[in-house]
Amino acid sequence: MKKKRLLSGIRPTGSLHIGHYLGVLCNWAKLQNEHECFYFIADWHTLTTKYKDTSELQSDILEVAKDILSSGVDPNKSTIYVQSAIPEVAELHLLLSMVTYQNWVERDPTLKDMVRMLAEDEEKAKEEVTYGLLGYVVLQTSDILSVLGELVPVGKDQVAHLELSRDIARRFNHIYKTNLLPEPKSLLTETPSVPGVDGRKMSKSYGNDIKLEDSEEVASKKVLQMITDPKKIKRTDPGNPEDCQVAYKHYEIFADKKTLDVVQDECKTAKIGCVDCKKRLAGIMNSYFHEIRERRVSFKNDKDILEILDAGNKKARQVVRHTLEQVRDAMKLKTW
């Protein structure tokens, strides 16, 4: 049976953290064995909200690429590329924008999410919306359709984001009497909620994240900062794992059932203090990410990464060029 073509991307915001790994990268590594996968580093998407400072953009791209590769995504199985290395995607974005109604874009939940990233004050955020950000969802659609993507892995809260991509593909096919563009379907993936060390959502901007690049020593120090049961003040106080919203949540993600049973008992009966409990958690997490860290440090220089990206860029561009040729043909645009 022919494998379906799948596309997914990630914004280069610097070194990725364990939340990115659990929510995206480990799924990418699994899906590459089931589908024809195209994974891209979305630097154009980053510019829609962070265009004012691009000083670290290139280094961020390389760091994200290292995290992708060290997480088990195999360039021999998947096509890994940089969005801006494929200029044909920008032309496709332009052409698809011609058939996309303005009110479709304005009501799309993706745009609303992006606007919320700009500022907490809604009116101030609206003032910061650029033409590029307004077209974010059309560019997102162009990414998918440029490789004729049939599947897009998303969490349950992102299913609605794909509806506009289907609408655009359907409208293009109807206007130009073709079946060229597929209507991409969502591939639901499990996305565990990973709290940061302070209890808020794990995020680089909050400074509460544990990065894939962190050494065992750095990661252990961050684990020891994790919030535990606020009612367990003294070492001899019994605790409740259900009230330990950060440390125990990570136990649930990384530990096996036998260990969880031990943690439950030791916490409730005050057989162990929170510091020792978190030290054990640090050991479990360091063991979990040991191979990933080893693979990451194996990239001794940027040249190795650049060669992999260059190969992926060439492969992706060939596919996208073919798609664009067919789109131009359907629209009766001459290739000069």
Protein Blocks (a to p, Z undefined) as FASTA:
>chain_A
ZZdddddddddebjadfklmmmmmmmmmmmmmmbccdddddfklmmmmmmmbmklmmmmm
mmmmmmmmmnopafklpccddfklmmmlmmmmmmmmmmpcfklmmmpmklmmmmmmmpmb
lklmmmmpcfklmmmmmmmmmmmmmnopabdcddfklmmmmmmmmmmmmmmmmmnopakb
acdddddddddddddfkopacdfklopaccfklcfklmmmmmmmpccdfklmbfklccdf
klmmmlmmmmmmmmcfklmmmmmmmmmnopacfklmmmmmmmmmmmmmmmmmmmmmmmmb
fklmmmmmmmmmmmmmmmmmmmmmmmmmmnopacZZ
